[in-house]
């Protein structure tokens, strides 16, 4: 990956398997056509953003566009990474509570057969819980925030299992090895679309949020003109019938302009649970 920045678009996503690779291939195909540039897509599923244990691809100038979690983005900014920049266009998904905003939600999910037993989140006290990983806003931090509001910590649950992804957390619930989990609302819809046979076996107990949508991040070395072209192309994507139809396949309404302050709500949640963990209990 040593090609000069600008010769072709170098795209990376860290959001699989929770979000299907095909969705990022759609963005890739669209940008290739609109910008008249070749591209390639890298899929990194081991982390939710560039690993702090190694030099990241933005610093190395190996990528131009990245899709990763807002938490990973904020942590990179916190570490003073000058090679990343928020693209001021973010995806808007279809959700009953979405109201056209660039946000998503965290949905607490149980097996359908336990719907009466777990009518609300508080009924899960003493039950088992699955979560994807410690750095997840929808799978971990929002859970800790809600527990704190109720006056509890992670001992609210009898057992906590880290699974590595929302998909695996859902599988734990389906298989009956855990009582409940909380997952990214968009990942849940993607899961149902790919596995319609499971939709009738699960039910949502409650929905938390809104939470700021995962950002689109660009290499700060990219020419300003190209950044603007990418932003405008994404904002116009749903206005082109053939591409709007393809967006709908992934429950996407389109893209919306955003600014950096959308992530203030996440910072507030992070500050409120700074001394809490689902992994280790310490106050």
C-alpha positions as CSV (number, residue, x, y, z in Angstrom):
1,X,0.0,0.0,0.0
2,X,2.5,2.6,-1.1
3,X,0.6,4.4,-3.9
4,X,0.6,8.2,-3.7
5,X,-2.4,9.7,-2.0
6,X,-4.9,10.8,-4.7
7,X,-4.1,8.2,-7.3
8,X,-6.9,6.0,-6.2
9,X,-9.2,5.8,-3.2
10,X,-8.0,3.6,-0.4
11,X,-10.9,2.7,1.8
12,X,-10.9,0.7,5.1
13,X,-13.8,-0.5,7.3
14,X,-13.5,-1.8,10.8
15,X,-17.3,-2.3,11.3
16,X,-17.7,-5.9,10.0
17,X,-19.3,-8.3,10.8
18,X,-21.8,-6.0,12.7
19,X,-22.3,-4.1,9.4
20,X,-22.1,-6.2,6.2
21,X,-19.1,-5.8,4.0
22,X,-21.5,-5.4,1.0
23,X,-22.6,-2.0,2.4
24,X,-19.1,-0.7,2.2
25,X,-18.7,-2.2,-1.2
26,X,-21.8,-0.2,-2.2
27,X,-20.1,3.0,-1.0
28,X,-17.0,2.0,-2.9
29,X,-18.8,1.3,-6.1
30,X,-20.7,4.6,-5.9
31,X,-17.6,6.7,-5.2
32,X,-15.7,5.0,-8.0
33,X,-18.4,6.0,-10.4
34,X,-19.0,9.5,-9.2
35,X,-15.4,10.5,-8.7
36,X,-14.1,8.5,-11.7
37,X,-11.4,6.9,-9.5
38,X,-10.3,3.3,-9.0
39,X,-10.3,2.1,-5.4
40,X,-9.8,-0.8,-3.1
41,X,-11.5,-1.8,0.1
42,X,-9.7,-3.2,3.2
43,X,-11.7,-5.1,5.8
44,X,-10.3,-5.2,9.3
45,X,-12.6,-7.1,11.7
46,X,-10.2,-7.6,14.6
47,X,-10.8,-4.1,16.0
48,X,-13.4,-1.4,15.8
49,X,-10.9,1.2,14.7
50,X,-7.1,1.5,14.2
51,X,-5.3,-0.4,16.9
52,X,-3.4,1.7,19.4
53,X,-0.9,-1.2,19.7
54,X,0.5,-0.5,16.2
55,X,1.0,2.5,13.9
56,X,-2.4,3.3,12.3
57,X,-3.0,3.3,8.5
58,X,-3.8,7.1,8.5
59,X,-0.5,8.0,10.1
60,X,1.2,5.6,7.6
61,X,-0.7,7.3,4.8
62,X,-2.0,3.9,3.7
63,X,-5.7,4.8,3.5
64,X,-7.9,7.8,2.4
65,X,-11.3,7.0,3.9
66,X,-12.2,5.0,7.0
67,X,-15.3,3.7,8.6
68,X,-15.0,2.9,12.3
69,X,-16.8,3.5,15.6
70,X,-17.2,6.9,17.1
71,X,-15.3,5.7,20.3
72,X,-12.3,4.7,18.2
73,X,-12.4,8.1,16.4
74,X,-12.6,10.1,19.7
75,X,-9.7,8.1,21.2
76,X,-7.6,8.8,18.2
77,X,-8.4,12.5,18.5
78,X,-7.6,12.3,22.2
79,X,-4.2,10.9,21.4
80,X,-3.5,13.9,19.2
81,X,-3.6,12.1,15.8
82,X,-3.3,14.8,13.2
83,X,-3.8,12.5,10.2
84,X,-7.5,12.0,10.7
85,X,-10.3,14.3,10.0
86,X,-14.1,14.0,10.3
87,X,-15.9,14.0,7.0
88,X,-18.9,16.2,7.6
89,X,-21.3,13.7,6.1
90,X,-22.7,10.7,8.1
91,X,-25.1,7.9,7.3
92,X,-28.8,8.1,8.3
93,X,-30.5,4.8,8.9
94,X,-34.2,4.1,9.0
95,X,-35.5,3.4,12.5
96,X,-38.8,4.2,14.2
97,X,-37.1,6.7,16.5
98,X,-34.6,8.0,14.0
99,X,-36.5,11.2,12.9
100,X,-34.0,11.8,10.1
101,X,-31.1,12.2,12.4
102,X,-27.5,10.9,12.1
103,X,-27.9,8.8,15.2
104,X,-28.5,5.2,16.2
105,X,-29.8,3.4,19.3
106,X,-28.9,0.6,21.6
107,X,-31.6,-2.2,21.8
108,X,-31.8,-4.6,24.7
109,X,-32.8,-7.9,23.2
110,X,-34.1,-11.2,24.8
111,X,-35.6,-14.4,23.5
112,X,-39.2,-14.0,22.5
113,X,-40.1,-16.8,24.9
114,X,-38.8,-14.7,27.8
115,X,-40.8,-11.6,26.8
116,X,-43.2,-11.8,29.8
117,X,-40.3,-12.6,32.2
118,X,-38.2,-9.6,31.1
119,X,-40.8,-6.9,30.4
120,X,-38.4,-4.1,31.3
121,X,-34.6,-3.8,31.8
122,X,-34.9,-3.9,35.6
123,X,-36.3,-7.4,35.4
124,X,-32.9,-8.6,34.2
125,X,-31.4,-8.2,37.6
126,X,-29.6,-11.5,38.5
127,X,-29.7,-12.6,34.9
128,X,-26.9,-13.3,32.5
129,X,-25.6,-10.7,30.0
130,X,-23.6,-10.7,26.8
131,X,-21.7,-7.7,25.5
132,X,-19.5,-7.3,22.4
133,X,-16.4,-5.6,23.9
134,X,-15.3,-2.9,26.4
135,X,-14.9,-0.1,23.9
136,X,-18.5,-0.3,22.5
137,X,-20.9,2.6,23.1
138,X,-24.0,0.6,22.4
139,X,-22.9,-2.7,24.0
140,X,-21.0,-1.5,27.0
141,X,-20.9,2.3,27.9
142,X,-24.6,2.9,27.5
143,X,-25.3,-0.2,29.6
144,X,-23.1,1.1,32.4
145,X,-24.8,4.5,32.2
146,X,-28.2,3.0,32.5
147,X,-27.1,0.8,35.5
148,X,-25.7,3.9,37.2
149,X,-29.0,5.7,36.8
150,X,-30.7,2.8,38.6
151,X,-28.1,2.8,41.4
152,X,-26.3,-0.4,40.3
153,X,-23.0,-1.5,38.9
154,X,-22.1,-4.6,36.8
155,X,-23.0,-6.9,39.8
156,X,-26.6,-6.3,38.7
157,X,-26.0,-9.3,36.3
158,X,-25.1,-12.7,37.7
159,X,-22.8,-13.4,34.7
160,X,-21.3,-11.2,32.0
161,X,-19.8,-12.7,28.8
162,X,-17.7,-10.8,26.3
163,X,-18.4,-12.1,22.8
164,X,-16.4,-10.0,20.4
165,X,-19.3,-8.7,18.2
166,X,-22.9,-7.8,18.3
167,X,-23.6,-10.8,16.0
168,X,-22.1,-13.2,18.5
169,X,-24.0,-11.6,21.3
170,X,-27.2,-12.1,19.5
171,X,-26.2,-15.7,18.8
172,X,-25.6,-16.3,22.5
173,X,-29.2,-15.1,23.3
174,X,-30.7,-17.2,20.5
175,X,-28.9,-20.3,21.7
176,X,-30.1,-19.7,25.2
177,X,-26.6,-19.4,26.7
178,X,-27.3,-15.9,28.0
179,X,-30.5,-14.0,28.9
180,X,-29.9,-10.7,27.2
181,X,-27.7,-8.3,25.4
182,X,-27.7,-4.7,24.1
183,X,-26.8,-4.2,20.4
184,X,-26.4,-1.4,17.9
185,X,-29.9,-0.9,16.4
186,X,-28.6,-0.8,12.9
187,X,-26.6,-3.9,13.4
188,X,-29.7,-5.6,14.7
189,X,-31.7,-4.7,11.6
190,X,-28.8,-5.9,9.4
191,X,-28.8,-9.2,11.4
192,X,-32.6,-9.7,10.9
193,X,-32.2,-8.9,7.2
194,X,-29.5,-11.5,6.8
195,X,-31.2,-14.0,9.1
196,X,-35.0,-13.5,8.9
197,X,-35.6,-16.8,10.6
198,X,-34.4,-15.3,13.9
199,X,-36.5,-12.2,13.9
200,X,-39.5,-14.0,15.4
201,X,-37.2,-15.6,18.1
202,X,-36.0,-12.3,19.6
203,X,-37.7,-9.2,21.0
204,X,-36.6,-5.8,22.1
205,X,-37.2,-5.0,25.8
206,X,-36.2,-1.4,25.7
207,X,-34.3,1.1,23.5
208,X,-31.6,3.5,24.7
209,X,-30.3,6.6,22.9
210,X,-29.9,8.4,20.7
211,X,-26.2,7.8,20.2
212,X,-24.0,9.5,17.6
213,X,-23.7,7.6,14.4
214,X,-20.4,6.0,13.4
215,X,-18.3,8.6,11.6
216,X,-16.8,8.6,8.1
217,X,-13.1,9.6,8.6
218,X,-10.7,10.9,6.0
219,X,-7.0,11.2,5.7
220,X,-6.1,14.9,6.6
221,X,-3.4,14.9,3.8
222,X,-6.1,14.5,1.2
223,X,-6.6,17.6,-0.9
224,X,-9.4,19.8,0.3
225,X,-11.1,19.6,-3.1
226,X,-11.2,15.8,-3.0
227,X,-12.6,15.8,0.6
228,X,-15.4,18.2,-0.6
229,X,-16.2,16.0,-3.6
230,X,-16.5,12.9,-1.4
231,X,-18.7,14.7,1.1
232,X,-21.0,16.1,-1.6
233,X,-21.1,12.8,-3.4
234,X,-22.3,11.0,-0.3
235,X,-24.9,13.7,0.5
236,X,-26.3,13.4,-3.0
237,X,-26.3,9.6,-3.1
238,X,-30.0,9.1,-2.1
239,X,-31.2,11.6,-4.7
240,X,-30.1,9.3,-7.5
241,X,-32.9,6.6,-8.0
242,X,-30.6,3.7,-8.8
243,X,-28.4,4.4,-5.8
244,X,-31.3,5.2,-3.5
245,X,-32.7,1.7,-4.2
246,X,-29.4,0.1,-3.3
247,X,-29.2,2.2,0.0
248,X,-32.6,0.9,1.0
249,X,-31.3,-2.7,0.9
250,X,-29.2,-1.8,3.9
251,X,-31.9,0.2,5.7
252,X,-30.2,3.5,4.8
253,X,-32.1,6.7,4.1
254,X,-28.9,8.4,2.8
255,X,-26.3,10.8,4.3
256,X,-26.6,13.9,6.3
257,X,-24.3,16.9,7.1
258,X,-22.8,16.7,10.6
259,X,-20.3,18.7,12.7
260,X,-17.9,17.5,15.4
261,X,-20.2,18.5,18.3
262,X,-22.5,15.5,17.5
263,X,-20.0,13.4,19.5
264,X,-20.4,15.5,22.6
265,X,-23.2,13.2,23.8
266,X,-20.8,10.3,23.7
267,X,-18.2,12.2,25.7
268,X,-20.8,12.9,28.3
269,X,-21.7,9.2,28.6
270,X,-18.0,8.3,28.8
271,X,-17.3,10.8,31.5
272,X,-20.3,9.6,33.6
273,X,-19.0,5.9,33.6
274,X,-15.3,6.6,33.8
275,X,-14.9,4.4,36.9
276,X,-17.3,1.6,35.9
277,X,-16.7,-1.6,33.9
278,X,-18.7,-4.7,32.9
279,X,-15.4,-6.6,33.2
280,X,-14.0,-5.4,36.5
281,X,-16.0,-3.9,39.3
282,X,-14.3,-1.0,41.1
283,X,-15.7,2.1,42.6
